[in-house]
Amino acid sequence: MFKLTGTLQHYAWGDTSSIAMLQGRKSDGQPEAEMWFGAHPSAPSDTAEGPLDAVIAANPVKALGEQTATQWDNRLPFLVKLLAAKQPLSIQAHPSIAQAKEGFAREDAAGIPRDAAHRNYKDENHKPEILVALTPFRAMAGFRLIEDTVRMLAAFELPELDEARGMLVDESLEALLRHWLSLDNPTPLVDAVVARAGELAVAGHADPDVARLADNIVFIGQEFPGDVGVLAALLLNHIVLEPGEAVFLPAGNLHAYLEGFGVEVMANSDNVLRGGLTSKHIDVDELMDILIFTPIADPTLDVVAHMGETVRGEVSCTEYPVPVKDFAVSRYVSGSAGENVLPDGPAIVLVVAGQIEVDSSVNLGPGEAAFVAADDGVVAATWDGAADFFVIHPG
C-alpha cells in the first residue's frame, strides 16, 4: 500500500483554486485543471518506492493480482482525476476498443509517429469516462432528442438556422453535423448564433432548456469566438450535475465539460477525437466514423445508494454502475466515526472531506489518495469524524 503524490496538470482551461482549496494549500495563481492519481505512463503518481507505473511493472501480480494483470496486460486499467474546469474543454469523443485497435494499426502502417500532434490513435484502448460532481457541474453529453433540438432551434427565431432545422427533419443528425463541421468559414453562422443567444440570455426565456442553451452558447462563444464547436453544441444535451450526480461517457458519445469541479475516472487511454473548441488537431472524417448518433433523453447516470452498518457506525455508500470492466466507482459518506472494509485491491482511495486512515498505515486528508495493492489482503478504512471518500477498482 502506498500514499500517492498526484500529478498536477496546468491546462489553460483549469480554475486556479478548487484543487488547492480542497487540499488546504494556497494557490499560486496558475490554472490547476487536473490532479492525476494512477499509473498513466505520461504522468504517474509518485510513491515512497518510485513512480506507480514502475512499481506495478516490477511485480504486476503482487500489485494488481493475477486476474487483473492478465486481463489488462500488467497495467492498472483506470486513471483517477480531480478535475476543475473554468472554461469549456474541447468537444470530443472516444473510440471503442475495436475502433482503437484498427485505427492504431492503420496509423502505424502509415508511418505516423506515435507522438505526432496530428495522430488520432495513441494506443489500442477505449476511453470510457465517468464524472462525479463535487460542485454544480455544467457539461454537454450526447445528442439531444431530435424533436427537442428542432423545438429549441425554432425558439432562437434565427433565419440562419432554418436550413439546420430542415436537415434534421428531412435528412439526419449525422448529415447536419457533418455539414456544419465541414464549413469552410463557419464564423458568420457562429457569430449570428452567439449574438442571438446573447439576446435570449438577457431577455430570458420561458423554456428552461432554451434558457440554459442560450447561456451556455454565450459562455462557449466568448471563450471560442467563431469556433464551429458552437454549432455542434446546439445538438447536444446541456446538463447541470448537482453534487453527487454523475455522467457516464461511453465510446462514441460526443461531449464537452464546461465548468465545475468533480472526480473523473477513465480507462487508461489517450485516444481523443475532437470536433471543436480547441486549437488541437481535428479530423472530421475520423470523428464522424466513431460517433454514435442515437439521441439520449437524459445522460445523467442512475446511481445506487444505500446505508450500511460499519464496526463503528453507519456509512452511506453510493455506487455508480457503468457498463465497462475497466473501473467501478463507489463513494462513502459518513457524518460520524466509522470503519469500513474496502474492496480487494488493486484500488485507489481518494478522500474529498475529512481524515481517514487506510489499513492503520496511511493517513489521508482531502485531495489525497492511496493505492491498495492486490496482495495487501483485507484492508479497512477508519475515520474519527465526518468523512467522504471514493474507492475505485476494476469492475
Summary of the structure (lengths in Angstrom):
residues: 395
radius of gyration: 21.9
end to end distance: 19.9
largest distance: 66.0
contacts: 1357
relative contact order: 0.18
helix: 29%
strand: 31%
